């Protein structure tokens, strides 16, 4: 299933919270878009919905920013692959380990190369200024719980 919505930056929180409420252990959410498109804003809204009280830092420099209970109600690793240059570097991150009892939010998934998860929810954000367009590739595992209509 494919989904497309126009939204403003003010509405990004509502969209992220709706997706966050549907997030389950084993889920992978891929966030694509240009620099400044709003990937981190959407990830922060997902984390907030899962109970994160403070501001989530961008994982650009840490690459992987893990969150675990009681900070959130579902273990989530927020990943930013922008600085990954070689596919070999991904092995060292151990991303699959987070999926046993948690979920992954991955910015810059284009850097995954041939690696990936076929049942990942793929979100693409485009637009400039306050106007944004969200395009989602909703896999079968998400269809029954996809929160945006």
VMD Tcl script that draws the C-alpha trace (Angstrom):
set ca {
  {0.00 0.00 0.00}
  {1.21 3.52 -0.77}
  {0.19 6.67 1.08}
  {0.78 10.36 0.36}
  {-0.07 13.41 2.47}
  {0.68 17.10 2.36}
  {1.36 18.59 5.78}
  {2.95 21.54 7.53}
  {5.83 21.43 9.98}
  {3.28 22.09 12.74}
  {1.48 18.87 11.79}
  {4.67 16.79 11.81}
  {4.23 16.09 15.52}
  {0.75 14.68 15.01}
  {1.92 12.45 12.16}
  {4.94 11.18 14.11}
  {2.84 10.49 17.20}
  {0.31 8.50 15.14}
  {3.09 6.37 13.65}
  {4.73 6.02 17.07}
  {1.50 4.70 18.59}
  {1.43 1.92 15.96}
  {5.11 0.97 16.41}
  {5.76 -2.58 17.63}
  {8.84 -4.64 18.57}
  {10.64 -5.75 15.42}
  {9.56 -2.73 13.36}
  {11.95 -0.78 11.18}
  {11.00 2.72 10.02}
  {13.15 4.18 7.24}
  {13.18 7.99 7.03}
  {14.39 9.48 3.74}
  {14.67 13.07 2.60}
  {17.12 15.86 1.92}
  {19.01 17.67 4.66}
  {16.49 19.68 6.66}
  {13.46 17.83 5.26}
  {12.19 16.90 8.72}
  {13.41 13.34 9.30}
  {14.64 14.05 12.82}
  {11.50 16.06 13.61}
  {9.36 13.05 12.70}
  {11.61 10.67 14.68}
  {11.42 12.96 17.72}
  {7.62 12.93 17.55}
  {7.63 9.12 17.42}
  {9.92 9.00 20.47}
  {7.78 11.53 22.32}
  {4.69 9.40 21.72}
  {6.53 6.42 23.23}
  {7.19 8.41 26.41}
  {10.44 10.32 25.88}
  {10.10 13.39 28.09}
  {13.12 15.43 26.97}
  {14.38 16.54 23.60}
  {15.91 13.71 21.59}
  {19.33 14.71 20.26}
  {20.07 14.15 16.62}
  {22.10 10.94 16.29}
  {24.24 12.39 13.49}
  {27.48 12.16 15.47}
  {26.65 9.20 17.72}
  {25.18 7.33 14.70}
  {23.02 5.20 17.04}
  {21.08 6.78 19.91}
  {19.35 4.02 21.92}
  {16.33 4.60 24.16}
  {15.10 1.96 26.61}
  {12.44 1.62 29.30}
  {11.66 3.37 31.57}
  {12.71 6.34 29.41}
  {10.32 5.05 26.72}
  {7.77 2.24 26.78}
  {9.36 0.42 23.82}
  {13.10 0.12 23.24}
  {13.95 2.20 20.17}
  {17.25 2.91 18.45}
  {17.31 6.18 16.51}
  {19.96 5.76 13.81}
  {21.46 8.33 11.46}
  {23.54 6.76 8.69}
  {24.58 10.06 7.08}
  {28.24 9.61 8.08}
  {28.42 5.94 7.01}
  {30.65 5.66 3.96}
  {31.13 1.91 3.53}
  {28.53 -0.83 3.81}
  {31.00 -2.80 5.98}
  {30.61 -0.18 8.75}
  {26.99 -1.23 9.23}
  {27.96 -4.64 10.63}
  {29.69 -2.95 13.56}
  {26.45 -1.14 14.50}
  {24.60 -4.40 15.27}
  {21.26 -2.95 14.23}
  {19.48 -6.32 14.10}
  {20.10 -6.74 17.84}
  {17.71 -3.85 18.55}
  {14.84 -5.70 16.87}
  {14.55 -8.52 19.42}
  {12.54 -6.38 21.81}
  {12.54 -2.98 20.17}
  {12.31 -0.97 16.97}
  {14.60 1.00 14.67}
  {14.15 4.52 13.29}
  {16.73 4.92 10.53}
  {17.58 8.21 8.86}
  {19.48 8.12 5.57}
  {18.55 4.47 4.79}
  {20.02 4.90 1.32}
  {23.36 4.16 3.01}
  {22.21 0.65 3.89}
  {23.17 -0.48 0.39}
  {22.05 -4.03 -0.29}
  {21.29 -4.60 3.38}
  {17.84 -3.83 4.65}
  {14.56 -5.13 5.90}
  {11.87 -6.07 3.35}
  {9.03 -5.37 5.82}
  {10.30 -1.89 6.76}
  {7.97 1.09 6.70}
  {9.53 3.55 4.25}
  {8.76 7.24 4.77}
  {10.00 9.85 2.28}
  {9.76 13.52 3.18}
  {10.08 16.29 0.63}
  {9.22 19.96 0.42}
  {10.54 23.34 1.43}
  {9.67 25.99 3.96}
  {6.65 24.97 6.01}
  {5.10 22.76 3.30}
  {6.01 19.06 3.37}
  {4.92 15.95 1.50}
  {5.05 12.55 3.17}
  {5.09 9.52 0.90}
  {4.90 6.15 2.59}
  {5.46 2.65 1.30}
  {3.37 0.67 3.77}
  {4.35 -3.03 3.88}
  {1.87 -5.81 4.58}
  {2.99 -6.00 8.23}
  {1.79 -2.39 8.71}
  {-1.39 -2.32 6.59}
  {-3.85 -3.28 9.36}
  {-2.35 -0.80 11.83}
  {-1.40 2.05 9.49}
  {-2.68 5.09 11.41}
  {-2.92 7.68 8.61}
  {-5.78 7.65 6.15}
}
mol new
graphics top color blue
foreach p $ca { graphics top sphere $p radius 0.5 }
foreach p [lrange $ca 0 end-1] q [lrange $ca 1 end] { graphics top cylinder $p $q radius 0.2 }
display resetview
